[in-house]
């Protein structure tokens, strides 16, 4: 075993010379700090012990002060069949409309609960995209930049986790529920999403293996630090730090009582019913529980909006999931005093064609899409942007994706000016500086 070049006593000899049982965890770490190679990892091991002790004592950070909940409508919802109906037009299709106290603001008949909460909603009806394929459009609406292989951009949840997350908080700063995993890009593992495949199911690998308790796991971590020291010394320090960071995050989550946030059975049947018993409704309920406990960003995915065929039956079923969950989330955030500090964003990758195709469906449409907001400093009772009588042309207030991200950044006080320089890449602004906040959506 390697020894410190300034000390002729190998670690093994030092340990052997110590009476049995006299080595505490602190003693082990003190010896590690004296090793040349292992010194690269020793500070992080000290940090691990300190954070574990805080978690076991119910400590850790208090979590984020502001939060993002992204309700991601995977596939791209029809704007006409949700938040921008066109009654009387040949593009309207078979859905009726629900009025509000404003003549120019209508909702689909299948969003009655959200219509009743229009005073707590801000709707943008004129978001324009530049990407018409699902993968690139999804990346654009998650990154705020046109995707390029030259730069691994972070997803919106990772940006919020990086800017607002508390590194000392026992829960992950970004949790993604259902859907394909997002990417933290150049922000690294600390901002990566913690994936929950099924909010009603058991989260795997959060318990110690049989015969292993916390002290034994501590000893394993200390030994792992020794074994990885040589790899780190030979140029793998970055990878070693990333691996250790992931293990540290996992241990904090395993050891904290806050892991009960994932236990939906703690909620009453009545509350669970109000959100909807499907995966999406229960995922939105889980998002509320997570932000209550200090998580900075949560994304909940509702799949199935790619309605090239049978648009109206499919969209009705999806609205029946979206409407109660989003509405109940608004109510709960307001009741718990979290609404002003939690921005809820509901959107997909693009809109759908106003004209109905021969298979009773709607195809991809980048000219205008809707985004619904609630809380987080947005101005309730607000609708921004107008489209023409058929929904095919934007009449006023066109908004780019960069503008959308600038609006979110301003709402959450995320720094759009910060320049990050990933290894081997050119400097990149976290939020596209070309974007301008849509101030009409925000409280003055």
C-alpha positions in Angstrom: 0.0 0.0 0.0 1.3 3.4 -0.9 2.6 5.7 1.8 3.2 9.4 2.1 6.5 10.4 0.5 7.2 12.5 3.6 6.5 9.7 6.0 8.3 6.3 6.0 5.5 4.6 7.9 3.0 2.8 5.6 -0.6 3.1 6.5 -0.8 -0.7 7.2 2.1 -0.4 9.7 0.5 2.6 11.4 -2.8 0.7 11.7 -1.0 -2.4 13.0 0.7 -0.4 15.7 -2.6 0.9 17.0 -4.5 -1.1 19.7 -7.4 -3.0 18.4 -10.6 -1.0 18.3 -8.8 2.3 19.0 -9.2 3.5 15.4 -12.2 5.8 15.1 -13.6 7.0 11.8 -11.8 10.3 12.4 -8.5 8.4 13.0 -8.9 6.7 9.7 -9.5 9.9 7.9 -6.6 11.6 9.6 -4.4 8.8 8.3 -5.8 9.1 4.8 -5.0 12.8 4.9 -1.4 11.9 5.3 -1.3 9.7 2.2 0.0 11.2 -1.0 -2.4 9.7 -3.5 -5.4 9.2 -1.2 -5.2 12.9 -0.1 -7.0 13.6 -3.4 -10.1 11.9 -2.0 -9.8 12.4 1.7 -11.5 15.8 1.8 -14.6 14.4 0.1 -14.6 11.5 2.6 -14.5 14.0 5.5 -17.4 15.8 3.8 -19.2 12.4 3.5 -18.9 11.8 7.2 -20.0 15.3 8.2 -23.1 15.2 5.8 -24.1 11.7 7.0 -23.9 12.8 10.6 -26.1 15.8 9.8 -28.6 13.7 7.9 -28.8 11.1 10.7 -29.4 14.0 13.2 -32.2 15.3 10.9 -30.0 18.1 9.7 -28.7 19.0 6.3 -29.7 22.1 4.4 -33.2 23.5 4.3 -33.4 23.0 0.6 -34.3 25.5 -2.2 -36.2 28.7 -1.4 -37.7 28.8 -4.9 -38.9 25.8 -6.9 -39.8 24.7 -10.4 -42.4 22.1 -11.3 -42.4 21.3 -15.0 -45.4 19.4 -16.3 -44.1 18.1 -19.5 -46.7 17.1 -22.1 -44.6 14.7 -24.2 -45.6 14.5 -27.8 -46.9 18.1 -28.1 -50.5 19.0 -27.1 -52.9 20.7 -29.5 -53.2 24.4 -28.5 -56.7 24.5 -30.0 -57.9 21.6 -27.9 -56.5 23.0 -24.7 -55.8 26.7 -24.1 -56.6 28.4 -27.4 -59.9 27.1 -28.8 -61.4 28.5 -32.0 -65.2 28.2 -31.8 -67.0 28.4 -35.1 -63.8 27.9 -37.1 -63.3 24.8 -39.3 -60.2 24.1 -37.3 -62.0 23.8 -34.0 -62.9 20.1 -34.2 -65.5 18.5 -32.0 -64.6 20.0 -28.6 -66.7 22.6 -27.0 -65.4 25.6 -25.1 -65.6 27.0 -21.6 -65.7 30.8 -21.2 -64.0 33.0 -18.6 -64.8 36.5 -17.4 -62.8 37.7 -20.4 -64.3 37.4 -23.8 -61.0 36.6 -25.5 -60.0 33.9 -23.1 -61.5 30.4 -23.6 -60.6 26.9 -22.4 -61.3 23.5 -23.9 -64.4 21.9 -22.5 -62.2 19.2 -21.0 -60.3 21.5 -18.7 -63.1 22.7 -16.4 -61.0 22.7 -13.2 -58.3 24.8 -14.7 -60.9 27.2 -16.2 -62.2 27.6 -12.7 -58.7 28.5 -11.6 -58.0 31.0 -14.4 -57.3 33.6 -11.8 -54.3 31.6 -10.7 -53.1 30.9 -14.3 -51.0 32.8 -16.8 -51.3 31.5 -20.4 -48.9 32.2 -23.3 -50.6 31.4 -26.6 -47.9 32.4 -29.1 -44.7 30.4 -28.4 -42.9 29.8 -31.6 -40.4 26.9 -32.1 -37.8 26.3 -34.8 -37.8 22.5 -34.5 -40.4 20.2 -35.9 -39.1 16.8 -34.9 -39.8 15.4 -31.5 -36.3 14.8 -30.3 -34.9 18.1 -31.4 -37.9 20.1 -30.3 -37.9 18.4 -26.9 -34.2 19.3 -26.5 -34.9 22.9 -27.5 -37.7 23.3 -25.0 -35.6 21.6 -22.3 -32.3 23.4 -23.0 -33.4 26.8 -24.2 -30.9 26.4 -27.1 -31.0 24.7 -30.5 -29.4 21.3 -29.8 -25.9 20.8 -31.2 -23.5 17.9 -30.7 -20.8 20.5 -29.9 -22.2 21.4 -26.5 -23.9 19.1 -24.1 -26.5 21.6 -22.8 -28.2 21.0 -19.4 -31.9 20.5 -19.1 -34.1 23.2 -17.4 -34.4 21.1 -14.2 -30.7 20.8 -14.0 -30.2 24.5 -14.5 -32.6 25.2 -11.6 -30.9 22.6 -9.5 -27.5 24.1 -10.1 -28.6 27.6 -9.4 -31.1 27.1 -6.6 -30.4 23.7 -5.2 -28.9 23.2 -1.7 -25.8 21.0 -1.9 -26.2 20.1 1.8 -29.9 19.1 1.5 -30.4 15.3 1.9 -32.9 15.1 -1.1 -31.8 15.4 -4.7 -32.1 18.9 -6.1 -33.8 17.7 -9.3 -36.2 14.8 -9.5 -37.7 13.6 -12.8 -40.9 11.5 -12.6 -41.6 9.1 -15.5 -40.5 9.7 -19.1 -37.0 9.5 -20.6 -34.2 10.7 -18.3 -33.0 14.3 -18.8 -29.4 15.3 -18.9 -27.4 17.7 -16.8 -25.0 18.2 -19.6 -21.9 20.2 -18.7 -23.3 20.9 -15.2 -22.2 17.4 -14.1 -23.6 14.8 -11.8 -24.5 17.2 -9.0 -27.3 18.6 -11.2 -28.3 15.3 -12.8 -32.0 14.2 -12.3 -32.9 11.5 -9.8 -35.2 9.3 -11.8 -38.5 8.0 -10.4 -40.0 5.6 -13.0 -43.3 5.0 -11.2 -44.4 7.4 -8.5 -46.7 4.7 -7.0 -44.1 2.0 -7.0 -41.1 1.2 -4.7 -37.9 3.1 -5.4 -35.2 0.5 -5.8 -31.8 0.4 -4.1 -32.6 2.8 -1.2 -32.0 0.1 1.5 -28.8 -1.4 2.7 -28.0 -4.9 1.6 -28.6 -7.7 4.1 -25.9 -7.8 6.7 -24.7 -4.2 5.9 -25.5 -1.3 8.3 -24.4 2.4 8.1 -21.1 1.9 10.0 -20.1 -1.0 7.8 -21.0 1.1 4.7 -18.8 3.9 6.1 -15.8 1.5 6.3 -16.5 0.4 2.7 -16.4 4.0 1.6 -13.1 4.6 3.3 -11.6 1.5 1.7 -13.0 2.6 -1.7 -11.3 5.9 -1.3 -8.0 4.2 -0.8 -8.5 2.0 -3.8 -9.5 4.9 -6.1 -6.6 7.0 -5.0 -4.2 5.5 -7.4 -6.6 5.9 -10.3 -7.1 9.5 -9.3 -3.4 10.1 -9.1 -2.9 8.7 -12.7 -5.3 11.3 -14.2 -8.7 10.1 -13.2 -9.4 12.6 -10.4 -12.4 14.0 -12.2 -14.1 10.7 -12.7 -13.2 9.6 -9.1 -14.8 12.8 -7.8 -17.9 12.3 -9.9 -18.3 8.7 -8.7 -17.8 9.7 -5.1 -20.3 12.5 -5.4 -22.9 10.1 -6.7 -22.3 7.7 -3.9 -22.5 10.5 -1.4 -25.8 11.7 -2.7 -27.1 8.1 -2.6 -26.0 7.7 1.0 -27.6 11.0 2.1 -30.9 9.9 0.5 -30.7 6.4 2.1 -30.0 7.8 5.5 -32.4 10.8 5.8 -35.9 10.7 7.2 -36.9 13.0 4.3 -37.0 10.0 2.0 -40.5 9.6 3.3 -41.4 12.3 0.8 -41.7 9.4 -1.7 -44.3 7.6 0.4 -47.5 8.6 -1.2 -49.4 6.3 1.1 -49.0 8.9 3.8 -51.5 11.0 1.9 -55.2 10.5 2.5 -57.3 8.6 -0.1 -59.3 11.7 -0.7 -56.2 13.8 -1.6 -54.9 11.1 -3.9 -58.2 10.8 -5.6 -58.3 14.6 -6.2 -55.0 14.4 -8.1 -56.1 11.4 -10.1 -55.0 7.8 -9.5 -53.0 7.5 -12.7 -49.2 7.7 -12.9 -49.3 11.4 -13.9 -51.7 12.5 -11.2 -49.8 10.6 -8.5 -46.6 12.1 -10.0 -47.9 15.6 -9.6 -48.8 14.8 -6.0 -45.3 13.5 -5.4 -43.9 16.8 -7.0 -45.9 18.8 -4.4 -44.5 16.6 -1.6 -40.9 17.0 -2.9 -41.0 20.8 -3.1 -42.5 21.0 0.3 -39.4 19.3 1.6 -36.9 21.5 -0.3 -36.3 20.0 -3.7 -35.5 22.7 -6.2 -36.9 21.2 -9.4 -39.3 18.4 -10.3 -40.4 17.4 -13.8 -43.5 15.2 -14.2 -44.1 13.7 -17.7 -47.5 13.0 -19.2 -47.0 11.0 -22.4 -49.3 10.4 -25.4 -49.9 13.8 -27.0 -48.5 12.9 -30.4 -52.0 12.7 -31.8 -51.6 12.2 -35.6 -54.5 9.8 -35.4 -57.7 9.9 -33.3 -56.8 13.2 -31.8 -60.0 14.0 -30.0 -60.5 10.8 -28.1 -56.9 10.7 -27.1 -56.7 14.4 -26.1 -59.9 14.0 -24.0 -58.3 11.2 -22.1 -55.1 13.2 -21.5 -57.0 16.3 -20.5 -58.9 14.2 -18.0 -55.5 13.4 -16.4 -54.0 16.9 -16.7 -57.0 18.9 -15.5 -57.5 17.5 -11.9 -53.8 17.1 -11.2 -52.8 20.6 -12.3 -55.8 22.2 -10.5 -55.2 20.3 -7.3 -51.5 21.2 -7.4 -52.5 24.9 -7.5 -54.8 24.5 -4.6 -52.3 22.7 -2.5 -49.5 25.1 -3.2 -51.7 28.0 -2.2 -53.0 26.3 0.9 -49.4 25.5 2.1 -48.0 29.0 1.3 -45.8 27.7 -1.5 -47.5 29.1 -4.5 -45.6 32.4 -4.7 -42.3 30.6 -4.6 -43.1 27.7 -6.8 -43.3 28.2 -10.6 -45.4 25.6 -12.3 -44.9 25.4 -16.1 -47.1 23.2 -18.3 -45.9 22.7 -21.9 -44.8 20.3 -24.6 -42.3 20.4 -27.5 -44.6 22.2 -30.0 -48.3 22.7 -30.9 -50.4 20.7 -33.4 -51.8 21.7 -36.8 -55.0 23.7 -36.7 -56.3 21.8 -39.7 -57.4 18.3 -39.0 -55.8 15.5 -41.1 -57.7 12.7 -42.9 -57.1 10.3 -39.9 -58.9 12.6 -37.5 -55.6 13.8 -36.1 -53.4 16.8 -35.9 -49.7 16.9 -37.0 -46.7 18.8 -35.8 -47.0 22.6 -35.7 -44.2 25.1 -34.8 -45.9 28.4 -35.6 -47.7 28.7 -32.2 -48.0 26.7 -29.1 -49.4 27.3 -25.6 -47.6 27.4 -22.3 -49.5 27.6 -19.0 -48.0 29.0 -15.8 -49.0 29.2 -12.2 -47.3 30.7 -9.2 -43.7 31.7 -8.8 -44.3 35.3 -9.5 -46.4 35.0 -12.6 -49.5 37.2 -12.9 -52.6 35.2 -12.4 -55.6 35.9 -14.6 -53.3 36.8 -17.5 -53.3 35.6 -21.2 -50.6 36.8 -23.5 -50.5 36.5 -27.3 -53.3 36.3 -29.9 -53.8 34.0 -32.8 -56.2 34.5 -35.7 -59.7 33.1 -36.1 -58.4 29.7 -37.3 -55.3 29.5 -35.0 -52.9 29.4 -38.0 -51.3 32.9 -37.6 -49.9 34.8 -34.7 -51.5 38.2 -34.5 -49.5 39.7 -31.7 -46.8 39.0 -29.0 -44.8 36.2 -30.7 -42.4 34.6 -28.2 -39.3 32.6 -28.8 -38.0 29.7 -26.8 -35.1 32.0 -25.6 -37.7 34.5 -24.4 -39.5 31.7 -22.5 -36.3 30.7 -20.7 -35.5 34.3 -19.9 -39.0 34.6 -18.4 -38.5 31.5 -16.2 -35.0 32.7 -15.2 -36.4 36.1 -14.2 -39.2 34.5 -12.2 -37.0 32.2 -10.3 -34.0 34.6 -10.1 -31.9 32.2 -12.0 -28.8 33.9 -13.2 -28.9 34.3 -17.0 -25.6 36.1 -17.1 -23.4 33.5 -15.6 -20.9 32.1 -18.1 -19.8 28.5 -17.6 -16.7 27.1 -19.2 -17.1 23.3 -19.5 -13.8 21.4 -20.0 -12.6 21.7 -23.5 -15.6 23.9 -24.7 -16.1 27.5 -25.4 -17.7 29.7 -22.8 -21.5 29.3 -22.8 -24.2 31.3 -21.1 -26.5 29.2 -18.9 -29.5 31.1 -20.3 -29.5 32.3 -23.9 -28.7 36.1 -23.6 -30.8 36.6 -26.8 -34.0 36.0 -24.8 -36.1 38.8 -23.4 -38.4 38.1 -20.5 -42.2 38.4 -21.3 -42.9 40.9 -18.6 -46.6 40.8 -19.3 -46.7 37.3 -17.7 -45.0 38.5 -14.5 -46.2 40.4 -11.5 -45.0 43.9 -11.4 
